[in-house]
Amino acid sequence: MARYTGPKTKKARSFGEAIYGPDRSFDKRKYPPGQHGPSRRRKQKSNYAIQLKEKQKAKYTYGILEKQFRNLFEKASRKSGVTGEILLQYLEARLDNTVYRLGIAPTRRGARQLVSHKHILVNGILTNIPSARLKPGDVVSVRNKSRHMEVINDSISNNSKISKWAWLEWNSDRMEGKMLEYPERSSIPENINEQLIVELYSK
C-alpha cells in the first residue's frame, strides 16, 4: 500500500507548516531544511513552483500519492460546482481521514493503520481500504473486538475536537460516528489554497 514513509518533521519544515500535527521538533526549527539553515538565501519561486508546492502540501497532509490525488481531482472536475472545494471535500470524506477527525486515532497515519488492520466498520461492514470514500449518512464504528485497544481508547478519551466538525456526529457510548454531510470549505481547517492546485492541473 503506497504511502510516504519518510521523515515527517523534515517534510513539514519544507512547507513551513506543521502539516502532521503538533511537533516539538518543528517548533524548534521552523525554517526550511538545508545545509545552511535559516541563513541560506532562497530564490524567488515561479508561479509553477508555488502551485506545485501547494499540491504537494495537500498530498502529504492527507497522506496520498500522485496517482490517487490526480484521480480525485479528475472526479472533482467532473462534478458541478467549485472544483477545488469539491476536491477538498473528497479528501475529507476518505475513511482514514474520517477516522482521524472522529478522534478514533490521533493522527492520519494512525487512522490508516487502524483501517488497514481491520479495526473499523462502515455501516456495520468490515472495511480495510483507507481510501474508501464515505457519503453523507455513512456510519463509521470501531469493531467490537477492537474496542478494548489502548491506542483507540486513549485517543478517544483525549479527543476534544469532535464538536468542532459540524459535518460529523460522534456517539461515545456506541463508539461510532456518522457523516452528516460534506463539509463546507470554511469548516475545513487545513491551510491549503485549492485554487492553486486547480490552476496547476488546468495547464
Secondary structure as UniProt FT lines:
FT   HELIX           8..15
FT   TURN            19..20
FT   HELIX           24..28
FT   TURN            35..36
FT   HELIX           37..39
FT   HELIX           47..62
FT   HELIX           66..78
FT   HELIX           83..92
FT   HELIX           95..101
FT   TURN            102..103
FT   HELIX           108..116
FT   TURN            117..118
FT   STRAND          120..122
FT   TURN            123..124
FT   STRAND          125..126
FT   TURN            130..131
FT   TURN            136..137
FT   STRAND          139..142
FT   HELIX           144..146
FT   TURN            147..148
FT   HELIX           150..157
FT   HELIX           162..164
FT   TURN            166..167
FT   STRAND          168..171
FT   TURN            172..175
FT   STRAND          176..179
FT   HELIX           185..187
FT   HELIX           194..201
//
